[in-house]
């Protein structure tokens, strides 16, 4: 990528020219945005805690709450018929949350 050069040798001159006519500032911004846009696939499965709540401070009975399990996973889909003004296709992130096996007992 060519660097901008000063229009003349005057250090106070803020006018810049581009060495290559094909490289425009808008193209550079689009290239940087595309490089910086990271996509992350996740697949997390967790076992959640079992909570024991005593009925009273003198009783041996308690309420037991098993919070079960939790999972999160996503999928990335590129939609080629929807593009930005820089011709970058849209990416849809489909995320699924799943909470299972919740139980309460005494």
C-alpha positions as a Markdown table, in Angstrom:
| # | Residue | x | y | z |
|---|---|---|---|---|
| 1 | Unk | 0.0 | 0.0 | 0.0 |
| 2 | Unk | 1.6 | 3.3 | -1.0 |
| 3 | Unk | 2.1 | 6.0 | 1.6 |
| 4 | Unk | 0.9 | 9.5 | 1.0 |
| 5 | Unk | 3.6 | 12.0 | 0.0 |
| 6 | Unk | 3.7 | 15.7 | 0.7 |
| 7 | Unk | 2.6 | 17.9 | -2.2 |
| 8 | Unk | 5.8 | 19.9 | -1.7 |
| 9 | Unk | 8.7 | 20.0 | 0.8 |
| 10 | Unk | 6.9 | 22.6 | 3.1 |
| 11 | Unk | 6.4 | 20.8 | 6.4 |
| 12 | Unk | 3.4 | 23.1 | 7.2 |
| 13 | Unk | 1.5 | 22.0 | 4.1 |
| 14 | Unk | -1.3 | 19.6 | 5.0 |
| 15 | Unk | -2.3 | 18.7 | 1.5 |
| 16 | Unk | -1.4 | 15.1 | 0.6 |
| 17 | Unk | -1.3 | 13.3 | -2.7 |
| 18 | Unk | -1.7 | 9.5 | -3.1 |
| 19 | Unk | 1.2 | 7.8 | -5.0 |
| 20 | Unk | -1.2 | 5.4 | -6.7 |
| 21 | Unk | -4.4 | 6.6 | -8.3 |
| 22 | Unk | -6.2 | 3.3 | -7.5 |
| 23 | Unk | -5.7 | 3.7 | -3.8 |
| 24 | Unk | -8.2 | 6.0 | -2.2 |
| 25 | Unk | -8.7 | 6.7 | 1.5 |
| 26 | Unk | -12.2 | 5.0 | 1.4 |
| 27 | Unk | -10.7 | 1.8 | 0.1 |
| 28 | Unk | -8.1 | 1.8 | 2.9 |
| 29 | Unk | -10.8 | 2.3 | 5.5 |
| 30 | Unk | -12.8 | -0.6 | 4.1 |
| 31 | Unk | -9.7 | -2.9 | 4.0 |
| 32 | Unk | -8.8 | -2.1 | 7.6 |
| 33 | Unk | -12.4 | -2.7 | 8.7 |
| 34 | Unk | -12.5 | -6.0 | 6.9 |
| 35 | Unk | -9.2 | -7.1 | 8.5 |
| 36 | Unk | -10.3 | -6.0 | 12.0 |
| 37 | Unk | -13.7 | -7.7 | 11.9 |
| 38 | Unk | -13.2 | -10.9 | 13.7 |
| 39 | Unk | -15.8 | -13.6 | 13.9 |
| 40 | Unk | -15.9 | -16.1 | 16.8 |
| 41 | Unk | -17.5 | -19.5 | 16.8 |
| 42 | Unk | -18.5 | -20.6 | 20.3 |
| 43 | Unk | -19.7 | -23.9 | 21.7 |
| 44 | Unk | -19.9 | -23.8 | 25.5 |
| 45 | Unk | -21.5 | -26.5 | 27.6 |
| 46 | Unk | -21.7 | -26.0 | 31.4 |
| 47 | Unk | -23.0 | -27.9 | 34.4 |
| 48 | Unk | -24.7 | -25.4 | 36.7 |
| 49 | Unk | -24.5 | -25.7 | 40.5 |
| 50 | Unk | -26.8 | -27.5 | 43.0 |
| 51 | Unk | -28.1 | -25.0 | 45.6 |
| 52 | Unk | -29.1 | -26.3 | 49.1 |
| 53 | Unk | -31.3 | -24.0 | 51.1 |
| 54 | Unk | -32.0 | -25.0 | 54.7 |
| 55 | Unk | -35.7 | -24.8 | 55.8 |
| 56 | Unk | -34.5 | -23.4 | 59.2 |
| 57 | Unk | -31.3 | -23.2 | 61.2 |
| 58 | Unk | -32.5 | -26.1 | 63.5 |
| 59 | Unk | -34.0 | -28.4 | 60.9 |
| 60 | Unk | -32.2 | -31.1 | 58.9 |
| 61 | Unk | -34.5 | -30.7 | 55.9 |
| 62 | Unk | -33.7 | -28.4 | 53.1 |
| 63 | Unk | -34.8 | -27.4 | 49.6 |
| 64 | Unk | -32.5 | -28.6 | 46.9 |
| 65 | Unk | -32.4 | -26.7 | 43.6 |
| 66 | Unk | -30.5 | -28.3 | 40.8 |
| 67 | Unk | -29.9 | -25.7 | 38.1 |
| 68 | Unk | -29.1 | -28.3 | 35.5 |
| 69 | Unk | -27.0 | -27.5 | 32.5 |
| 70 | Unk | -26.5 | -24.6 | 30.1 |
| 71 | Unk | -25.2 | -24.5 | 26.6 |
| 72 | Unk | -24.4 | -21.8 | 24.1 |
| 73 | Unk | -23.4 | -22.3 | 20.5 |
| 74 | Unk | -23.4 | -20.2 | 17.4 |
| 75 | Unk | -23.3 | -20.5 | 13.6 |
| 76 | Unk | -22.1 | -17.9 | 11.1 |
| 77 | Unk | -23.8 | -17.7 | 7.7 |
| 78 | Unk | -22.6 | -15.5 | 4.9 |
| 79 | Unk | -25.4 | -13.9 | 2.9 |
| 80 | Unk | -23.9 | -13.2 | -0.5 |
| 81 | Unk | -26.9 | -11.4 | -2.0 |
| 82 | Unk | -26.7 | -8.7 | 0.7 |
| 83 | Unk | -23.6 | -6.6 | 0.5 |
| 84 | Unk | -22.4 | -3.3 | 1.9 |
| 85 | Unk | -21.4 | -0.3 | -0.1 |
| 86 | Unk | -17.9 | -1.7 | -0.1 |
| 87 | Unk | -19.1 | -5.0 | -1.6 |
| 88 | Unk | -18.5 | -6.9 | 1.6 |
| 89 | Unk | -21.2 | -9.7 | 2.1 |
| 90 | Unk | -23.3 | -9.7 | 5.2 |
| 91 | Unk | -22.6 | -12.2 | 8.0 |
| 92 | Unk | -25.4 | -13.4 | 10.2 |
| 93 | Unk | -24.6 | -14.8 | 13.6 |
| 94 | Unk | -27.2 | -17.4 | 14.7 |
| 95 | Unk | -26.8 | -18.0 | 18.5 |
| 96 | Unk | -28.6 | -20.8 | 20.4 |
| 97 | Unk | -29.0 | -20.8 | 24.2 |
| 98 | Unk | -30.2 | -23.9 | 25.9 |
| 99 | Unk | -30.9 | -24.4 | 29.6 |
| 100 | Unk | -31.8 | -28.0 | 30.7 |
| 101 | Unk | -32.8 | -30.2 | 33.6 |
| 102 | Unk | -33.9 | -27.7 | 36.2 |
| 103 | Unk | -35.3 | -29.4 | 39.3 |
| 104 | Unk | -36.4 | -28.5 | 42.8 |
| 105 | Unk | -36.9 | -31.0 | 45.6 |
| 106 | Unk | -37.4 | -31.0 | 49.3 |
